[in-house]
Amino acid sequence: MTEDFYDRALTRIFRLTIAAGLAGTMVVAIKFGVRDGAGFAAGALFSLFAFRSIRGFAYAIGGDSNPRTTTFAALFLLRYALIGGAIYVIVRYLEVSPMALLAGLFASVAAVLAEVLYELAFSK
């Protein structure tokens, strides 16, 4: 597998995460209300942020010499502390359903599963 293959796969996962977040937000907002839809959207954004963070960390430990990836590695744990704090504030003070927010956090997982199915169906 070439580096180009992995870059294309990561790009597809990033786009699929956005698509899953948008689709899920619309479904949750229609079925459970705008507040839960906003919670799902926030969870999907956190999921996208976490995916981007993990990707940057993997590039950093993989020997990529880009200084930006070194920043990703240095602040890896701080990001998750900030995400946890933001989730607490959203649930506690904005009274968003924790389940809707948790469901949104799985947007990148859904995107990775969709990518696996894509590769199984269309691999050469």
C-alpha positions in Angstrom: 0.0 0.0 0.0 1.3 3.4 -0.9 1.3 6.6 1.0 -1.1 8.0 -1.6 -3.5 5.2 -0.7 -3.5 6.2 2.9 -3.9 9.9 2.2 -6.9 9.2 0.0 -8.4 6.9 2.7 -7.9 9.6 5.4 -9.5 12.2 3.2 -12.5 10.0 2.6 -12.8 9.3 6.4 -12.7 13.0 7.1 -15.4 13.7 4.5 -17.5 10.8 5.7 -17.3 12.0 9.3 -18.7 15.4 8.1 -21.4 13.6 6.2 -22.3 11.4 9.1 -22.4 14.4 11.4 -24.7 16.4 9.1 -27.0 13.5 8.4 -27.2 12.5 12.1 -27.8 16.1 13.1 -30.7 16.4 10.8 -32.3 13.1 11.8 -31.8 13.8 15.6 -33.1 17.3 15.2 -36.2 16.2 13.4 -37.0 13.2 15.7 -36.0 14.6 19.1 -35.8 18.3 18.7 -33.4 21.1 18.0 -31.6 20.9 21.3 -30.7 17.3 20.9 -29.8 17.9 17.3 -27.4 20.6 18.5 -25.9 18.1 21.0 -25.4 15.6 18.2 -23.7 18.2 16.1 -21.4 19.2 18.9 -20.5 15.6 19.5 -19.8 15.1 15.7 -17.6 18.2 15.8 -15.7 16.8 18.8 -15.4 13.5 16.9 -14.0 15.3 13.9 -11.6 17.2 16.0 -10.4 14.0 17.8 -9.9 12.3 14.5 -7.8 15.1 13.2 -5.8 15.1 16.4 -5.2 11.4 16.2 -4.2 11.6 12.6 -1.7 14.4 13.4 -0.3 12.4 16.3 0.2 9.4 14.1 2.1 11.5 11.6 4.2 12.9 14.3 5.3 9.5 15.7 5.6 8.2 12.2 8.6 10.4 11.5 7.0 13.1 9.5 9.3 16.1 9.8 6.5 18.7 9.5 6.8 21.0 12.6 3.0 21.2 12.8 2.7 17.5 13.5 5.1 17.9 16.4 2.7 20.4 17.9 -0.1 17.8 17.5 2.0 15.3 19.5 2.9 17.7 22.2 -0.6 18.8 22.9 -2.3 15.4 22.4 -3.6 14.9 25.9 -4.4 18.6 26.5 -6.9 18.3 23.6 -8.8 15.5 25.2 -8.9 17.5 28.5 -10.3 20.5 26.6 -12.9 18.3 24.8 -13.9 16.8 28.2 -14.3 20.2 29.7 -16.3 21.5 26.7 -18.6 18.4 26.9 -19.2 19.1 30.6 -20.1 22.7 29.9 -22.4 21.8 27.0 -24.3 19.1 29.0 -24.4 21.0 32.3 -25.1 24.5 31.3 -26.7 24.3 27.9 -28.8 21.3 29.0 -28.1 19.3 26.0 -28.9 15.6 26.2 -25.8 13.6 27.0 -27.0 10.7 24.9 -27.3 12.9 21.8 -23.8 14.3 22.4 -22.4 10.8 22.9 -24.1 9.6 19.7 -22.4 12.4 17.8 -19.0 11.4 19.2 -19.4 8.2 17.2 -19.5 10.0 13.8 -15.9 9.2 13.0 -16.4 5.6 14.0 -19.2 5.4 11.5 -17.0 7.0 8.9 -14.2 4.5 9.5 -16.6 1.6 9.2 -17.9 3.1 6.0 -14.3 3.3 4.7 -13.7 -0.3 5.6 -16.8 -1.3 3.6 -15.7 0.9 0.7 -12.2 -0.7 0.6 -13.7 -4.2 0.8 -16.1 -3.5 -2.0 -13.8 -1.6 -4.3 -10.2 -2.8 -3.6 -8.2 -4.1 -6.5 
